[in-house]
């Protein structure tokens, strides 16, 4: 190979390596699975937020990793965990608004995350089969999160086989009732379900056009859902220092600059506007 060609290749490599890019490189999980990669160039990022003269924030979500926890993790050493994860989603309870259905570790987990400044949201495991029961479940959440400053949404956890058998319209009304009740109280609502649910039951446009966050569970090398989503739960057998035993592991896959409530679109606000507001305050 001629020297000129060698130097040309070296020069091109230098240009590529020195160029600023924003990578959603999910890297490798603890089981050795390649999580895939998405690259945004600075030009693409600037084009996405072209209303501003300077756009400089990282879309590298490979470091934005979180866990979701419940009573099943027993007493967590949050002083240790805070150095291991970027965010947490805490189960607050399950079913109707009954104190005996509060998660027994909810208050301890929420208090510790608040004390240590760990960004957190919540989820409630649903047993509802009607809009009336969904309303009670939303009120269950609101009772428990009162007084806490959430950084992430309130997620509605849908998993029951009996809920799968409900009609599409009944499921939609139930989910809408829960999410609207949460939103009207001033919180961001979201839906948690596995990839099969998202691909089979949660296909109505309402699940993507109402400002609700999407959290997808799929334990594989890549997420098995092609729609838009904010969080991918990629493992249920993760290990984190400070927690005894397995814990669910998640990736935050939205290119937001920081994890707080300002990053989530308010009613009528687009993802672009929310992303901009998180950095600049007001979109204009």
N, C-alpha and C positions, 0 to 999 in steps of 0.2 A: 504493500500500500504506500502511495506517495506521501511524503512528509506533509505536503499542503493539505491533503485529505485528512490526515491525522489531526493536524491543528484545527481544521474546520470542525471536525467532530468534537474535539476538546472544547472549542469555543462555544458550540451549540449546547453542550452539556453544562457549561458554566452559566450560560444565559438561562437555561431551564432551571437549574438548581438555585440560582440567585434570585429568580422571579418570585415575588410574594404570591403564595396560593393559600387558600383556606380549605383545609382537608377535613372531611368527615371520614377519617380512617378508623374504622371500628376495631382494627387490629385483630388480636387473637384472644379468645376467651380462655377460661381456665381449663377447658377440656381440649384445647388445641384447635378449635374451629376458627377458620378465617371468617371474619365478620364483614368483609367487603370494604369498599372505599368509594367515596364520592368527592370529587375535587371541584371547588369553586375558585376560579381565578379572581384576582382583584378587579379585573375589568367586569367580570360577571357580577361580582358583588356590588360594584359601583352602579352597574346598570340596574340592578334590583332596587337600589335606593338612590336613583339618579337625581332626586330633588335636592341633594346635598352636595356640596363641593368636595368634602373629604369624608371618605368612608374607610375607617380602619378598625375593624374588629374581627376576631377570629371566629370562623365557623367550624373549627376543629372540635367535633363533639366526641372524639375518641377518649377524651379525658373527662367527659361529663357522664359519670356513672353513678347509679343510685341503687338503692335497695327498697323493698317494701317489707314491712314487718307487722307482726301481730303477737298475740299471746304465745304463739307457737315458738317464738325465739326466746321465751322466758325473760329473765332479767338481763338486759343488754348493758354492756359497759360503753356508754356513749362517749366518754372521754377518749377512748381508744378508737371507736368507730368514726368519730368526726374527722380523723386523719386519713380515713380509708375511702370515703364516699363524698360525692358532691351534693346529693339530695336524698331525701327519704320520703316514702309515702307510707303513712301509718294507718292500719285498720282501726277505726274508731268503734266499730260494732257490727251488728248484723240485724236485719229484719226491722220489725216495728219499733216505735219509740217507747221502749221499755227499758228501765234501768238494768234489769237482769240480762239484757242483751247488749250492754256496753262491753267492749273488749276490756278484759281485766287489766291489761297492760297499757291501755290507751293513755290515761292521764300521766303515768310515769314517762312513757315514751315522748309524748307531746311536751311535757314540762322540760325534759332533758334537752330535746332539740331546740326549744325556745331559749333555754338558758345558755346553750353552747353556740347558738347562732347557726344551727344546721338548717338549711332550707327544707321545708317539708310541706306536703299536702296530705290528704286523707282519702281513704276509701271505705265504703260500706258494702258488705256482702248482702246482696238482695235475695229476699225470699218472696218478693211481691209477685202477685198475679193479677193485679188490677191497679187502676190509677189511684184509687183510695189508699191502697196499701203502699204504693210508691210515695204518696204524699206523707204518710206516716214515717216512712223510711227517711225521707228528706228532713223532716222535722227532728228525727233522731239525730242526724248529723248536725243540724243547726244547734241543737241543745248542747252537744258536746264541744263544738268548736267555738262556741261563744267565749270571747275574751282572748282568743289566740290570733296571731297575725300569720295567716297562711301565705306561703310563697308559691305553692303549686295548687292546682285545682282540687276540687272535691270529685272523686271518681265513683261511679255507680258500677259495682262489680256484678256482672251478669254471667252466670255459669250453669244454672240448674237445667237439667233435662226437661223438666216440666215447663220451664219458661220457653224452651225451644219449641214446644208443641203449641204454644199460644199463636193466635193468628198474627200476621204482620201488623195489622191495624191496632190490635190490642197491645202488642209489644211497644209499638210506636207511641201510643197514648200513655202507657205506663212510664216509659223512659222520658218522654217530654214532660210529664208531670213532675218527676223527680228533678230533672235538670232546670226546668223553669222555676221551681221553688227555690233551688239553690241560687240561681242567678238573681232572682228578685230580692234575695237577702244580701246581695252584694258580693257574692263569691263566684269564681269561675267554675263551671260544671264540666265534667268529663265522663267518658264511658270506658270501662275496662271490659274486654272480652278477648277470647282467643281468636286466632286467625280464621278458624272455621266459622265462628259466629260472624266475624266481620265480612267474610266472603259470602256467607249464606243468608244471614238474617238481618244484618245491619247495612243494607244496600240502598235504602231510601236516601235521597239527597238531604233530608233533614239532619242526618247524622254528621254532615259536613258543612252545612250552610247556616247553622244556628249558633255558631261561636263556641261549640262544645269541643273539648280536647279529646283526642283519641289515644288510647293506650292499648297496645296489641301484645298478646302473649303468644309466642311461638318459639319452642325450644329446638333450634336448629342453627345451622351455620349462617343462614340468612333469614330475614323475616319473610314469612309466607303471605304477606298482605301487600298488595301493590298500591293501595289507596294512600291518602295522606294520613299521617299519624305523628304524634309528638313523642311518645315513649314506646320502646320495644322491650318487653320482658323476655330476655333471651335464655334464662336458666332458672331452674328452681333448686339447684344443688350447689349454689355458690358458697364460698367460704370467705368470711371477712373477720379480721382480727377484732375481738371484742364481742363476738357472737359465737355461742356454742352451737355447733351443728349447722345444718343447711339454711340458706336464706335465698330468697328470690333476687335475681340480679337484673338490672335494667340499664338501657342506654337512652339518654335524652338525644333525640335526633333532629331537633329543630335548631337552626343556626342563630340562636339568640346569644347576646353578648354576656348576659348574666341571668341568674335564676332568681327572679322575684316577681311579684304580682304585676309589675309594670310591663313584663315581657308577654303577658297574655292579652290577646285582643279583647277589648270591651265590646259591648253590643254594637254592631254596625261598623266595627273597626276591622280592617283587613290585617292579614299577617304582616304585610309590608308596613302598614302604619304602626303596628305594635312593635315591630323590630326597630323602626325608626324612633319611636317614642322612648324605647328602652335606652337609647343612646343619647338622643338630643332633647328629650322632654316633650316637645310638641311637634307634630308632623305638619309641615306647611309646604 
